[in-house]
Each structure stands twice: as C-alpha cells, then as structure tokens.
Amino acid sequence: MPRKKRHLTTDEAIKYISEPKITKMVNKQLSNHLSEIVNDVIVNFARVEAMKLLRLASREEIGEFLYYFHSDSFNICALVLDSIKDRLYEEDKLPKNIGKNFGFKYKNDYEKKK
C-alpha cells in the first residue's frame, strides 16, 4: 500500500524554508585532510583536542587554518586553534571533555578558578 503524502500548510512551508539548515562544516574527506595536517603540525598530546576544535570550527576558521598551513606558518595554525577555542568558550559551546592545550581566555579563567 503506498504511503499517503503529507502536504505542508503555507505557514509550515514558510517556516521550513526560512529556517537555516544546520550542516556540518567538516565532512569525512575534509576531516581526513585536517587530521593529516594536524598530525604534521601539532604535537602528539594536543592532536585529539585540535581535531575536536576543528570539527566545531566555522568555515572561515577552517579556511584560516588551511591558509596558514599552506603558507608554512605552523605557529599561526596553533593560534587559529586558540581563537577557535576562545570563541567556543565565549559562546558556551565548548564540550566538557575538551583538553587544556589551546585557548587564552579558557586558560586564564581556568587558572582563576583554582
């Protein structure tokens, strides 16, 4: 028996069209490329945190990270990771199981709480 099609009302259709769809910035192919870069640039103990941050990064932040990697500015790649973590910390979107290797504001607030 074929399924009955459900038609949207005008209000539902407008709501569906106007709401931005949340898509992942980092797909599997980009994730593999970023993990290769992180393995080249970041030290062993900070790699897991770096990949978590890059998965939560915006399109512009990933672009900056790739730009500085391809310009052989590896120290600035770490600064981009710091800025990603600081932005996530300010927006309260930072996961609880994140490490303490990146982020200036995060480190300063963490030290004050001790």
C-alpha positions as CSV (number, residue, x, y, z in Angstrom):
1,M,0.0,0.0,0.0
2,P,1.6,3.3,-1.0
3,R,2.2,5.9,1.6
4,K,-0.1,8.9,1.8
5,K,1.7,12.1,1.0
6,R,1.6,14.8,3.7
7,H,1.2,18.3,2.4
8,L,2.5,21.2,4.3
9,T,0.4,24.2,5.1
10,T,1.6,27.6,4.0
11,D,2.8,28.5,7.4
12,E,4.7,25.2,7.8
13,A,6.3,25.7,4.3
14,I,7.4,29.2,5.1
15,K,8.9,28.1,8.5
16,Y,10.7,25.2,6.8
17,I,12.1,27.4,4.1
18,S,13.1,30.3,6.3
19,E,14.9,28.2,9.0
20,P,18.6,27.7,8.1
21,K,19.6,24.1,7.9
22,I,22.5,23.2,10.2
23,T,25.1,21.4,8.2
24,K,28.4,20.1,9.3
25,M,31.3,22.1,8.2
26,V,33.7,19.2,8.4
27,N,32.7,16.2,6.2
28,K,34.7,12.9,6.1
29,Q,37.0,13.9,3.3
30,L,37.9,17.3,4.9
31,S,38.2,15.5,8.3
32,N,40.8,13.1,6.8
33,H,42.7,16.0,5.2
34,L,42.6,18.0,8.5
35,S,43.8,15.0,10.5
36,E,46.8,14.7,8.2
37,I,47.6,18.3,8.7
38,V,47.2,18.1,12.5
39,N,49.5,15.1,12.6
40,D,52.1,17.2,10.7
41,V,51.8,20.4,12.7
42,I,50.5,19.7,16.2
43,V,52.4,17.7,18.9
44,N,51.2,14.3,19.9
45,F,49.5,15.2,23.2
46,A,47.4,18.0,21.7
47,R,46.2,16.3,18.5
48,V,42.9,15.0,19.8
49,E,41.9,18.4,21.2
50,A,42.9,20.1,17.9
51,M,40.7,17.7,15.9
52,K,37.8,18.3,18.3
53,L,38.2,22.1,17.9
54,L,38.4,21.9,14.1
55,R,35.2,19.8,13.9
56,L,33.4,22.6,15.8
57,A,35.0,25.4,13.8
58,S,33.3,27.7,11.3
59,R,34.0,27.8,7.6
60,E,36.1,30.9,8.0
61,E,38.2,29.5,10.8
62,I,38.9,26.3,8.8
63,G,39.9,28.4,5.9
64,E,42.3,30.4,8.0
65,F,43.8,27.2,9.4
66,L,44.3,25.8,5.9
67,Y,45.7,29.1,4.6
68,Y,48.3,29.3,7.3
69,F,49.2,25.7,6.9
70,H,49.8,26.1,3.1
71,S,51.9,29.3,3.8
72,D,54.1,27.2,6.1
73,S,53.1,29.3,9.2
74,F,52.6,26.5,11.5
75,N,52.7,28.6,14.7
76,I,49.8,30.6,13.4
77,C,47.9,27.4,12.9
78,A,48.1,26.9,16.6
79,L,46.9,30.5,17.2
80,V,43.9,29.8,15.0
81,L,43.1,26.8,17.2
82,D,43.4,29.2,20.2
83,S,40.9,31.6,18.7
84,I,38.5,28.7,17.9
85,K,38.6,27.6,21.5
86,D,38.2,31.1,22.8
87,R,35.2,31.7,20.6
88,L,33.6,28.4,21.6
89,Y,34.3,29.3,25.3
90,E,32.6,32.7,25.0
91,E,29.6,31.2,23.3
92,D,29.4,28.4,25.9
93,K,29.6,25.8,23.2
94,L,32.8,24.2,24.5
95,P,32.4,20.5,25.2
96,K,33.2,19.4,28.8
97,N,35.7,16.7,27.8
98,I,38.0,19.2,25.9
99,G,41.7,19.4,26.9
100,K,43.7,22.4,28.2
101,N,46.2,22.8,25.4
102,F,44.6,25.7,23.5
103,G,42.8,28.9,24.2
104,F,44.0,32.0,26.0
105,K,40.7,33.0,27.7
106,Y,40.0,29.5,28.7
107,K,43.4,29.0,30.3
108,N,43.1,32.4,32.2
109,D,39.6,31.6,33.5
110,Y,40.7,28.1,34.4
111,E,43.7,29.4,36.4
112,K,41.5,31.9,38.3
113,K,39.1,29.1,39.4
114,K,41.9,27.2,41.1
